Amino acid sequence: MKKKMIKMLLTLLLISVAFIPWSAFGEEEKVADITPGTGTGAAKLDKVEETDRPELSADVSFLSQYVWRGYGLSKDSLVIQPSITAGFKGFALNLWGNLDTNYDDTGSKWNETDLTFSYGHSFGIVGLEAGYIYYALDGVDDSKEFYLSAGVDVLLAPTLTVYREIASYKGWYVHLGLSHSFELPHDMSLDLGATFAYYGSDNDNMVGYDDDNLSTGDRFSGLHDGLLSVSWAIPFYKYFTVTPSIAWAFPLSNSASNEMSALSLDGRSNHVLGAVTLSMAF
């Protein structure tokens, strides 16, 4: 009962802030993150720069599918994912949620609420960030994850992030991200992204599958999923941005393809999805 009340309070707070009737909303992470997520999902942490004044951003994304780390976590439905982030002097607190408008063909369902706390600092061209993510999930055990990220401000902005799940789905997820942005007129930008990931399971739930979709019983370990994405950031007024985007999520090996299709709701390992994000930041 206590757990359900906490989830409900987080949900109400998220909805009340993210859907305030502003004229529009502001800006979120770029393309690679049109694939949201949990530990069976994954928090969408908006990056907040280290400044001497508090910062607040809010956004809401409308996606054709919920895809996380290569898994299709929705099927034939629009998903809505509001998020709010507060930051100060490198510290950030993010609240994120997922609403499936046709969950399991039975109607809308709020099935995930994620809370992320992080701290980041730059040392010249090198940026470091560490954080903790709590995934409150519906229908399965909640998840808890620590992560450490390092990025370099050079061509393609390479960023390596290591995640360690410490609760129900223990394992390692290592994620390499590359990106490049092209400036366009009127402060717009075209943003390209690519990510590649390795997954190593330390639990008996995340195992390999054969070509017949049958479990091998062996814990999965190896190259897992990749993502190619493109987005178009269109700012308007002073604090707002609308960002249409498209992405292709795909497996990096045959064993990953079998595992991802077995654990995806749509039974596929390749996913093409589109999104529109309305954002606000001040």
ABEGO torsion letter per residue (X at the ends): XAAAAAAAAAAAAAAAAAABBBABBBBBBBAAAABBEBAAEBBBBBBBBBBABBBBBBBBBBBABBBBGGBBABBGBBBBBBBBBBBBGGBBBBBBBBBBABBGGAEBBBABBBBBBBBBBBBEABBBBBBBBBBBBBGBBBBBBBBBBBBBBBBGGBBBBBBBBABABBEBBBBBBBBBBBBBBGGBBBBBBBBBBBBBBABAABBBBBAAGBBAGBBBBEBBBBBBBBBBBBBBEAABBBBBBBBBBBBABAAAAAAAAAABAAGBABBBBBBBBBBBBX
